Amino acid sequence: GVATSNHYLVAVKSFGNWLLKSERLERNPFVHLSRLNSKVDVRVKRRALDPEELTRLIDAAQLSTKRFRELTGPDRAALYLVATMTGLRANELSTLRRSAFDFTANPPTVEIEAKNEKSGRGAVLPLHPILVTRLTAWIEGKKELVDADEVSRIALLWPGTWAEKAAKMVRQDLADARAAWLKEVEADEEEHTRRTKSEFLACKSAADESVDFHALRHSFITLLASSGVHPKLAQQLARHSTITL
C-alpha cells in the first residue's frame, strides 16, 4: 500500500543520510525519491462505533441464537468486548487460549505471542476491570462444556475459521442490533422514521465509511483519545510504531 511504501521511504532515506554522514557514500542515493499521495489510495474507509453502538452490538450478539461458523452468540459477544477494550486484531484474537490471560496480575493482562502478533514482537496488554469480570464469567461457562480444566486452559477461546469472514460476522450482528433498535419504537411512527434515516448502527455511512471487524480496533483507539489518554500511551496500547499512525 501507499502508506506502507511511504514509511519504507522514510526509513531508507534515513539510512542514506547515515551512509552519507559516516562517509560510506558520497551522496544519498534515495534523496530524489518522493512520497506517494496516500489520500488517493484509501482502500477501506472505516468508522469507529460510539459507546452506545458498541453496547448494542455486544448485547445483540449475547442474545443471539445464531452460530457463525463455530462461534455462538455469547462467544461473539465476548470476542467483540475483548476486541473493543484491547484493540487486538481478528487474527491475533483467533490464536488466544485461556493461558494467555493472567487475571491475578496487577493489573490483569493478556499476552500475544510474537509469532501471532502483527509486528512480530509480541505484546502484553492491560485489561480493564469490567472486561475481566465479563471475560471470567464467560470462560467459566465454557469450562462446564469440557471434561477437564487443563483442556479448557489450553484450548483456543475462539476456534475455527471465523477470522476469515470476521467482517461478515460483525455486520450480521450489527444488523440484528439495528433491527432491535428500530423495533423498540415501531409503535411511534415519527421516531421510527427518524431512526430509519439515522446512520446509528448502520454498516455503511453516507460518507462511505463502513463497519467491519477492524472497526472495533478503530473504536478502541478513538475511545482512548476521547477519554483523554496521552497520545504516547495510546500509541503504546495500540502497538503502533509511530505516533503519526
C-alpha positions as CSV (number, residue, x, y, z in Angstrom):
1,G,0.0,0.0,0.0
2,V,0.9,3.6,-0.5
3,A,1.1,4.4,3.3
4,T,3.4,1.4,3.9
5,S,5.6,2.5,0.9
6,N,5.9,6.0,2.4
7,H,7.0,4.5,5.8
8,Y,9.7,2.5,3.9
9,L,10.8,5.6,2.1
10,V,11.4,7.5,5.4
11,A,13.5,4.6,6.6
12,V,15.6,4.2,3.5
13,K,16.2,8.0,3.3
14,S,17.3,8.0,6.9
15,F,19.7,5.1,6.1
16,G,21.0,7.0,3.1
17,N,21.7,10.0,5.3
18,W,23.6,7.8,7.8
19,L,25.6,6.4,4.9
20,L,26.5,9.9,3.8
21,K,27.3,11.1,7.3
22,S,29.5,8.1,8.0
23,E,31.3,8.7,4.7
24,R,30.4,5.3,3.3
25,L,28.8,7.1,0.3
26,E,29.4,10.4,-1.3
27,R,25.7,11.1,-1.8
28,N,22.3,9.8,-0.5
29,P,21.0,7.6,-3.4
30,F,17.4,7.9,-2.2
31,V,17.3,11.7,-1.9
32,H,15.4,12.1,-5.2
33,L,12.6,9.8,-4.2
34,S,9.2,11.4,-3.3
35,R,6.3,10.3,-1.2
36,L,3.2,9.0,-2.8
37,N,-0.2,10.5,-2.1
38,S,-1.8,8.2,0.4
39,K,-5.1,10.1,0.2
40,V,-5.9,8.7,-3.2
41,D,-5.2,5.1,-2.0
42,V,-7.7,4.7,0.8
43,R,-8.8,1.1,0.3
44,V,-11.2,0.9,3.2
45,K,-12.8,3.9,4.9
46,R,-13.8,2.7,8.4
47,R,-15.9,4.4,11.0
48,A,-15.5,3.9,14.8
49,L,-18.6,2.9,16.6
50,D,-19.7,5.1,19.5
51,P,-20.1,3.6,23.0
52,E,-23.9,3.1,22.7
53,E,-23.4,1.4,19.3
54,L,-20.8,-0.9,20.8
55,T,-23.0,-1.8,23.8
56,R,-25.9,-2.6,21.5
57,L,-23.7,-4.7,19.2
58,I,-22.3,-6.7,22.1
59,D,-25.8,-7.1,23.6
60,A,-27.3,-8.3,20.3
61,A,-24.6,-10.9,20.0
62,Q,-25.1,-12.0,23.6
63,L,-28.8,-12.6,22.9
64,S,-28.3,-14.2,19.5
65,T,-29.2,-17.8,19.0
66,K,-27.4,-17.9,15.7
67,R,-24.0,-19.5,15.2
68,F,-21.3,-18.0,13.0
69,R,-19.1,-20.9,11.9
70,E,-18.1,-22.3,15.4
71,L,-19.0,-19.2,17.5
72,T,-22.2,-18.9,19.5
73,G,-23.8,-15.6,20.3
74,P,-22.1,-15.3,23.7
75,D,-18.8,-16.3,22.2
76,R,-19.1,-13.4,19.7
77,A,-20.2,-11.0,22.5
78,A,-17.0,-11.9,24.5
79,L,-14.9,-11.6,21.3
80,Y,-16.3,-8.1,20.5
81,L,-15.8,-6.9,24.0
82,V,-12.1,-8.0,24.1
83,A,-11.5,-6.5,20.6
84,T,-13.1,-3.2,21.7
85,M,-11.2,-3.0,25.0
86,T,-7.8,-4.2,23.9
87,G,-7.5,-3.2,20.2
88,L,-6.5,-6.8,19.3
89,R,-6.9,-7.7,15.6
90,A,-9.0,-10.6,14.4
91,N,-6.0,-12.9,13.6
92,E,-4.5,-12.2,17.0
93,L,-7.7,-12.9,18.8
94,S,-8.1,-16.2,16.9
95,T,-4.9,-17.5,18.5
96,L,-5.7,-16.8,22.1
97,R,-6.0,-19.5,24.7
98,R,-7.1,-19.3,28.3
99,S,-3.4,-19.5,29.3
100,A,-2.8,-16.1,27.5
101,F,-4.8,-14.3,30.3
102,D,-3.4,-13.6,33.7
103,F,-6.3,-12.4,35.8
104,T,-4.2,-12.4,39.0
105,A,-1.6,-9.9,37.8
106,N,-1.9,-6.2,38.8
107,P,-3.3,-5.1,36.5
108,P,-4.6,-8.2,34.8
109,T,-3.1,-8.8,31.4
110,V,-3.4,-10.7,28.1
111,E,-0.3,-11.8,26.2
112,I,0.1,-12.2,22.5
113,E,3.0,-14.4,21.4
114,A,5.4,-12.8,19.0
115,K,4.6,-15.4,16.3
116,N,0.9,-14.3,16.4
117,E,1.3,-10.5,16.8
118,K,1.4,-8.4,13.7
119,S,4.7,-6.7,14.4
120,G,6.3,-10.0,15.4
121,R,7.4,-8.6,18.7
122,G,4.7,-9.9,20.9
123,A,2.8,-7.8,23.5
124,V,1.4,-7.8,27.0
125,L,-1.7,-5.6,27.3
126,P,-3.6,-4.5,30.5
127,L,-7.2,-5.5,30.9
128,H,-9.9,-3.2,32.2
129,P,-11.7,-4.5,35.4
130,I,-15.1,-4.6,33.6
131,L,-13.6,-6.7,30.9
132,V,-12.0,-9.1,33.4
133,T,-15.4,-9.6,35.2
134,R,-17.2,-10.3,31.9
135,L,-14.5,-12.5,30.5
136,T,-14.0,-14.5,33.7
137,A,-17.7,-15.4,33.8
138,W,-17.8,-16.3,30.1
139,I,-14.7,-18.6,30.4
140,E,-16.1,-20.3,33.5
141,G,-19.2,-21.0,31.5
142,K,-17.1,-22.6,28.7
143,K,-15.3,-24.8,31.2
144,E,-18.6,-26.5,32.0
145,L,-18.6,-27.8,28.4
146,V,-15.4,-29.7,28.7
147,D,-14.2,-32.6,30.8
148,A,-11.0,-31.2,32.3
149,D,-9.8,-27.8,33.4
150,E,-6.5,-28.4,31.6
151,V,-8.3,-28.8,28.3
152,S,-10.1,-25.6,28.9
153,R,-6.9,-23.8,29.8
154,I,-5.0,-24.7,26.5
155,A,-7.9,-24.7,24.1
156,L,-8.5,-21.8,21.7
157,L,-11.1,-19.5,23.2
158,W,-12.4,-18.6,19.7
159,P,-11.7,-21.6,17.5
160,G,-12.5,-22.1,13.9
161,T,-12.2,-20.1,10.7
162,W,-14.3,-17.1,11.8
163,A,-11.4,-14.7,11.3
164,E,-11.5,-15.3,7.6
165,K,-15.1,-13.8,7.5
166,A,-14.9,-11.5,10.5
167,A,-16.3,-8.5,8.6
168,K,-19.4,-10.5,7.6
169,M,-19.8,-11.7,11.2
170,V,-19.8,-8.2,12.7
171,R,-22.2,-6.9,10.1
172,Q,-24.7,-9.6,10.7
173,D,-24.7,-8.9,14.5
174,L,-24.8,-5.1,13.8
175,A,-27.8,-5.6,11.5
176,D,-29.5,-7.5,14.3
177,A,-28.7,-4.8,16.8
178,R,-30.1,-2.1,14.4
179,A,-33.3,-4.2,13.8
180,A,-33.8,-4.5,17.6
181,W,-33.2,-0.7,18.0
182,L,-35.8,0.1,15.3
183,K,-38.3,-2.4,16.8
184,E,-38.2,-0.5,20.1
185,V,-40.1,2.4,18.6
186,E,-42.2,0.7,15.9
187,A,-45.4,2.0,17.6
188,D,-44.1,5.6,17.3
189,E,-44.2,6.3,13.6
190,E,-42.3,9.7,13.9
191,E,-39.5,8.3,15.9
192,H,-39.3,5.1,13.8
193,T,-38.9,7.2,10.7
194,R,-36.2,9.3,12.3
195,R,-34.3,6.2,13.4
196,T,-34.7,4.6,10.0
197,K,-33.0,7.6,8.4
198,S,-30.2,7.6,11.0
199,E,-26.8,6.0,10.5
200,F,-26.8,4.7,14.0
201,L,-25.7,1.0,13.9
202,A,-25.6,1.2,10.1
203,C,-23.0,-1.0,8.4
204,K,-22.1,1.9,6.0
205,S,-22.4,5.7,6.3
206,A,-23.3,8.3,3.8
207,A,-19.6,9.2,3.7
208,D,-19.0,5.6,2.5
209,E,-17.4,4.7,5.8
210,S,-18.0,1.0,6.6
211,V,-18.0,-1.1,9.7
212,D,-16.0,-4.4,9.8
213,F,-14.2,-6.3,12.5
214,H,-11.2,-3.9,12.3
215,A,-13.5,-1.0,13.0
216,L,-13.6,-2.4,16.6
217,R,-9.9,-1.6,16.8
218,H,-10.6,1.9,15.4
219,S,-13.2,2.2,18.1
220,F,-10.7,1.2,20.8
221,I,-8.2,3.9,19.7
222,T,-11.0,6.5,19.3
223,L,-12.2,5.8,22.8
224,L,-8.7,6.2,24.2
225,A,-8.4,9.6,22.5
226,S,-11.8,10.8,23.6
227,S,-11.2,9.8,27.2
228,G,-8.1,11.9,27.5
229,V,-5.4,9.2,27.3
230,H,-2.0,10.8,26.5
231,P,-1.1,10.2,22.8
232,K,2.1,8.4,23.7
233,L,0.2,6.0,25.9
234,A,-2.4,5.5,23.2
235,Q,0.3,4.7,20.7
236,Q,1.7,2.0,23.1
237,L,-1.6,0.5,23.8
238,A,-2.4,0.4,20.1
239,R,1.0,-1.0,19.4
240,H,1.7,1.5,16.6
241,S,5.4,2.0,15.7
242,T,5.0,5.8,15.4
243,I,2.7,8.5,16.9
244,T,1.7,9.6,13.4
245,L,-0.2,6.3,12.8
